[in-house]
Amino acid sequence: MTFDDELKHAFEALTARLQTELERQIDAAKAVLAAAAPPPPPPPPPKEEEAAPSARGAEADERLVEGIRSIDNARSLSEILDALASAAARDASRVAVLLTSGGEWRAWRTSGFDQEPDVATLAAVAADASHDSRGRVRLPLAISGETVGALYAEDGRVTALEILVRHAARCLESMTAFKTARALAREDQHPGDETGSDEEVSARRYARLLVSEIKLYHEAEVVAGRRERDLMSRLGGEITRARVLYDQRVPSHVRRRADYFNDELVRTLAEGDASLVETRKYEVGSTK
């Protein structure tokens, strides 16, 4: 079996598991929420302006299912995060989707706050506590065992929020796997890579691979960095590490002729705006 076949098989298996997990979570959510709902009051029926508990429970079920569907229908990593934020906002008074990179936390999207919240305060809510006395919760968002963000919420149903976060994480992981497979399949579809010496072709391809990985695993940060024009402050650590790998592999005489790594940063991360990724050129081991 070739590498492409193995990758395709792995992606199909991941997709199947994701669908099975989605169905399981919907059924489990309905069961949990139904069990938590108090029995309907005896006659006479509730006042017209007050919804019966059973009706409220049904509405809560529908909100959760709709939230899961909206996440499932997202077509990009950014859309998944937006769908998670919207779904959580229907169930909690205040919501913030947070992203972490290089030990720093940033707000991707917030809802319900009178003014822009302090991200450090939100991120400081205990990660191992299901909730606190103020009704706050911070649920980690992990991909392949690595925490990439969190959902902060106030006064929401913790069980429903946990289901939304887990499903969003699985969708992020599945989409990342799909994009990786697509990037590998397209690696040889760039005619410009075939011009020049073998070393130059190899350097261009390696630069594309390194930068594509940054975009695949940090798409939300890339989008926010373009919008806020602070791409380097958000992804400077990842870009520096990729640059070191590039410099270690590509011969110095090839790097002196052209900076293929920076060209790829401009093309892939900055969409042609070189001012977004201005970096200091250096040699590995340089202290200057």
HUPE-V419538 format. One record per residue. N is the residue number from 1. RES is the residue in one small letter. SS is DSSP state (alpha for helix, beta for strand, coil for the rest). PHI is phi in radians with two decimals (NA if undefined). PSI is psi in whole degrees, -180 to 180 (none if undefined). Layout:
((N/RES/SS/PHI/PSI) (N/RES/SS/PHI/PSI))
This chain:
((1/m/coil/NA/130) (2/t/coil/-1.32/167) (3/f/alpha/-1.06/-41) (4/d/alpha/-1.09/-40) (5/d/alpha/-1.13/-42) (6/e/alpha/-1.10/-41) (7/l/alpha/-1.13/-43) (8/k/alpha/-1.12/-43) (9/h/alpha/-1.09/-43) (10/a/alpha/-1.11/-41) (11/f/alpha/-1.16/-42) (12/e/alpha/-1.11/-40) (13/a/alpha/-1.14/-40) (14/l/alpha/-1.12/-42) (15/t/alpha/-1.10/-42) (16/a/alpha/-1.12/-42) (17/r/alpha/-1.13/-38) (18/l/alpha/-1.10/-43) (19/q/alpha/-1.14/-43) (20/t/alpha/-1.09/-42) (21/e/alpha/-1.15/-38) (22/l/alpha/-1.04/-49) (23/e/alpha/-1.10/-40) (24/r/alpha/-1.13/-42) (25/q/alpha/-1.18/-38) (26/i/alpha/-1.09/-47) (27/d/alpha/-1.11/-43) (28/a/alpha/-1.14/-39) (29/a/alpha/-1.11/-43) (30/k/alpha/-1.08/-41) (31/a/alpha/-1.16/-44) (32/v/alpha/-1.13/-46) (33/l/alpha/-1.21/-34) (34/a/alpha/-1.17/-40) (35/a/alpha/-1.19/-32) (36/a/alpha/-1.36/-21) (37/a/coil/-1.30/134) (38/p/coil/-1.21/156) (39/p/coil/-1.14/153) (40/p/coil/-1.13/147) (41/p/coil/-1.21/155) (42/p/coil/-1.24/166) (43/p/coil/-1.01/152) (44/p/coil/-1.26/159) (45/p/coil/-1.09/158) (46/p/coil/-1.08/156) (47/k/coil/-1.00/153) (48/e/coil/-1.04/-33) (49/e/coil/-1.43/-11) (50/e/coil/-1.88/124) (51/a/coil/-1.27/140) (52/a/coil/-1.16/150) (53/p/alpha/-0.95/-40) (54/s/alpha/-1.10/-37) (55/a/alpha/-1.19/-40) (56/r/alpha/-1.11/-39) (57/g/alpha/-1.11/-40) (58/a/alpha/-1.14/-40) (59/e/alpha/-1.13/-39) (60/a/alpha/-1.13/-42) (61/d/alpha/-1.02/-46) (62/e/alpha/-1.14/-39) (63/r/alpha/-1.09/-42) (64/l/alpha/-1.15/-47) (65/v/alpha/-1.08/-42) (66/e/alpha/-1.12/-38) (67/g/alpha/-1.10/-43) (68/i/alpha/-1.09/-42) (69/r/alpha/-1.13/-40) (70/s/alpha/-1.14/-38) (71/i/alpha/-1.15/-42) (72/d/alpha/-1.14/-30) (73/n/coil/-1.49/-7) (74/a/coil/-1.12/145) (75/r/coil/-2.01/9) (76/s/coil/-2.67/164) (77/l/alpha/-1.06/-39) (78/s/alpha/-1.12/-41) (79/e/alpha/-1.14/-34) (80/i/alpha/-1.10/-45) (81/l/alpha/-1.13/-40) (82/d/alpha/-1.12/-42) (83/a/alpha/-1.13/-39) (84/l/alpha/-1.08/-45) (85/a/alpha/-1.08/-44) (86/s/alpha/-1.15/-43) (87/a/alpha/-1.14/-42) (88/a/alpha/-1.16/-35) (89/a/alpha/-1.15/-24) (90/r/coil/-1.34/-10) (91/d/coil/-2.11/-7) (92/a/coil/-2.40/154) (93/s/coil/-1.30/-34) (94/r/beta/-2.35/140) (95/v/beta/-2.49/144) (96/a/beta/-2.55/127) (97/v/beta/-1.63/120) (98/l/beta/-1.91/147) (99/l/beta/-2.15/146) (100/t/beta/-2.16/139) (101/s/beta/-2.66/126) (102/g/coil/1.08/29) (103/g/coil/1.46/-2) (104/e/beta/-1.86/143) (105/w/beta/-1.83/141) (106/r/beta/-2.38/152) (107/a/beta/-1.52/125) (108/w/beta/-1.48/-46) (109/r/beta/-2.74/140) (110/t/beta/-2.23/160) (111/s/beta/-2.68/138) (112/g/coil/1.60/-5) (113/f/coil/-1.53/140) (114/d/coil/-1.18/-33) (115/q/coil/-2.47/168) (116/e/coil/-1.02/122) (117/p/coil/-1.30/159) (118/d/coil/-1.40/114) (119/v/alpha/-1.09/-38) (120/a/alpha/-1.06/-37) (121/t/alpha/-1.17/-43) (122/l/alpha/-1.13/-43) (123/a/alpha/-1.21/-19) (124/a/coil/-1.42/-11) (125/v/coil/-1.06/133) (126/a/coil/-0.93/125) (127/a/coil/-1.25/-25) (128/d/coil/-1.68/6) (129/a/coil/-1.81/131) (130/s/coil/-1.19/-34) (131/h/coil/-2.92/169) (132/d/coil/-2.22/-176) (133/s/coil/-1.12/-19) (134/r/coil/-1.66/9) (135/g/coil/1.29/22) (136/r/beta/-1.67/151) (137/v/beta/-2.60/142) (138/r/beta/-2.22/111) (139/l/beta/-1.82/123) (140/p/beta/-1.19/143) (141/l/beta/-1.93/111) (142/a/beta/-2.11/143) (143/i/beta/-2.16/122) (144/s/coil/0.92/40) (145/g/coil/1.45/-3) (146/e/beta/-1.88/127) (147/t/beta/-1.28/120) (148/v/beta/-1.94/-9) (149/g/beta/-3.10/-167) (150/a/beta/-2.82/157) (151/l/beta/-1.90/121) (152/y/beta/-1.76/135) (153/a/beta/-2.59/155) (154/e/beta/-2.21/137) (155/d/coil/1.02/38) (156/g/coil/-1.98/170) (157/r/coil/-1.38/113) (158/v/alpha/-1.05/-42) (159/t/alpha/-1.06/-46) (160/a/alpha/-1.13/-41) (161/l/alpha/-1.13/-39) (162/e/alpha/-1.08/-40) (163/i/alpha/-1.11/-44) (164/l/alpha/-1.08/-44) (165/v/alpha/-1.15/-44) (166/r/alpha/-1.08/-41) (167/h/alpha/-1.20/-41) (168/a/alpha/-1.06/-41) (169/a/alpha/-1.10/-41) (170/r/alpha/-1.18/-37) (171/c/alpha/-1.18/-40) (172/l/alpha/-1.07/-43) (173/e/alpha/-1.16/-42) (174/s/alpha/-1.12/-44) (175/m/alpha/-1.19/-36) (176/t/alpha/-1.09/-42) (177/a/alpha/-1.11/-41) (178/f/alpha/-1.13/-44) (179/k/alpha/-1.16/-35) (180/t/alpha/-1.10/-45) (181/a/alpha/-1.09/-41) (182/r/alpha/-1.16/-40) (183/a/alpha/-1.12/-40) (184/l/alpha/-1.16/-38) (185/a/alpha/-1.16/-29) (186/r/coil/-1.65/0) (187/e/coil/-1.01/-34) (188/d/coil/-1.66/13) (189/q/coil/-1.82/27) (190/h/coil/-2.04/97) (191/p/alpha/-0.94/-34) (192/g/alpha/-1.08/-24) (193/d/alpha/-1.18/-20) (194/e/alpha/-1.56/-2) (195/t/coil/-1.66/152) (196/g/coil/1.61/-176) (197/s/coil/-1.24/167) (198/d/alpha/-1.04/-38) (199/e/alpha/-1.15/-38) (200/e/alpha/-1.21/-41) (201/v/alpha/-1.05/-45) (202/s/alpha/-1.10/-40) (203/a/alpha/-1.12/-43) (204/r/alpha/-1.10/-43) (205/r/alpha/-1.16/-40) (206/y/alpha/-1.17/-39) (207/a/alpha/-1.07/-43) (208/r/alpha/-1.10/-41) (209/l/alpha/-1.10/-47) (210/l/alpha/-1.09/-46) (211/v/alpha/-1.26/-36) (212/s/alpha/-1.10/-37) (213/e/alpha/-1.13/-39) (214/i/alpha/-1.06/-46) (215/k/alpha/-1.16/-40) (216/l/alpha/-1.11/-44) (217/y/alpha/-1.59/-9) (218/h/coil/-2.37/39) (219/e/alpha/-1.04/-41) (220/a/alpha/-1.07/-42) (221/e/alpha/-1.17/-36) (222/v/alpha/-1.11/-47) (223/v/alpha/-1.09/-47) (224/a/alpha/-1.13/-39) (225/g/alpha/-1.14/-37) (226/r/alpha/-1.16/-43) (227/r/alpha/-1.16/-44) (228/e/alpha/-1.60/-3) (229/r/coil/1.01/42) (230/d/coil/-2.34/41) (231/l/alpha/-1.00/-42) (232/m/alpha/-1.21/-35) (233/s/alpha/-1.23/-29) (234/r/alpha/-1.39/-41) (235/l/alpha/-2.11/17) (236/g/alpha/-1.00/-40) (237/g/alpha/-1.11/-46) (238/e/alpha/-1.14/-40) (239/i/alpha/-1.16/-41) (240/t/alpha/-1.10/-43) (241/r/alpha/-1.11/-40) (242/a/alpha/-1.15/-39) (243/r/alpha/-1.07/-42) (244/v/alpha/-1.07/-44) (245/l/alpha/-1.08/-41) (246/y/alpha/-1.09/-47) (247/d/alpha/-1.14/-32) (248/q/alpha/-1.24/-31) (249/r/alpha/-1.63/-37) (250/v/coil/-1.53/128) (251/p/coil/-1.01/148) (252/s/alpha/-1.08/-36) (253/h/alpha/-1.18/-27) (254/v/alpha/-1.31/-40) (255/r/alpha/-1.17/-30) (256/r/alpha/-1.25/-29) (257/r/alpha/-1.31/-37) (258/a/coil/-2.80/148) (259/d/coil/-1.76/80) (260/y/alpha/-1.15/-31) (261/f/alpha/-1.12/-48) (262/n/alpha/-1.14/-38) (263/d/alpha/-1.01/-40) (264/e/alpha/-1.26/-35) (265/l/alpha/-1.03/-47) (266/v/alpha/-1.12/-44) (267/r/alpha/-1.25/-47) (268/t/alpha/-1.58/-46) (269/l/alpha/-1.51/-41) (270/a/coil/-1.72/0) (271/e/coil/0.89/43) (272/g/coil/1.63/-8) (273/d/coil/-1.63/95) (274/a/alpha/-1.10/-25) (275/s/alpha/-1.15/-20) (276/l/alpha/-1.33/-21) (277/v/alpha/-2.24/36) (278/e/coil/-1.16/122) (279/t/coil/-2.30/157) (280/r/coil/-1.47/124) (281/k/coil/-1.31/140) (282/y/coil/-2.68/167) (283/e/coil/-1.80/149) (284/v/coil/-1.06/132) (285/g/coil/1.62/-9) (286/s/coil/-1.27/143) (287/t/coil/-1.83/4) (288/k/coil/-1.61/none))
